[in-house]
Amino acid sequence: MQQLFKLIQTRSDDSALDLMLSDADYGEEFAAIFEMYREERSGGAPLWSASDAASFVVKSKQAFDDRELAIVALLPSDPHDVVTFGIPLRYYGIETS
């Protein structure tokens, strides 16, 4: 998907999609991934939204200040839940002074 988005910056959407689908090495694999992407997009909210990313950035800053490792968890539900939290570095045997 990243390669598709990169191609779209230099050519039309249809041209980029055609190029990805016709590739002999990964065209079939890309077609399957693209279909999952389309289903996710048509289902409403994306798995990871801009708001989720912003929340994780804030939590990461707080975790760093508290000497913690920032963690994100995607919990199954309809729609899914995104939970962010921090785990103290000392839990991993990392001493911080």
Long-range contacts (C-beta under 8 A, 24 or more apart in sequence): 1-33, 1-34, 1-37, 4-30, 4-34, 44-79, 45-79, 47-74, 47-80, 48-74, 48-82, 52-82, 55-82, 55-84, 56-82, 56-84, 59-84, 59-85, 59-86, 62-86, 67-96
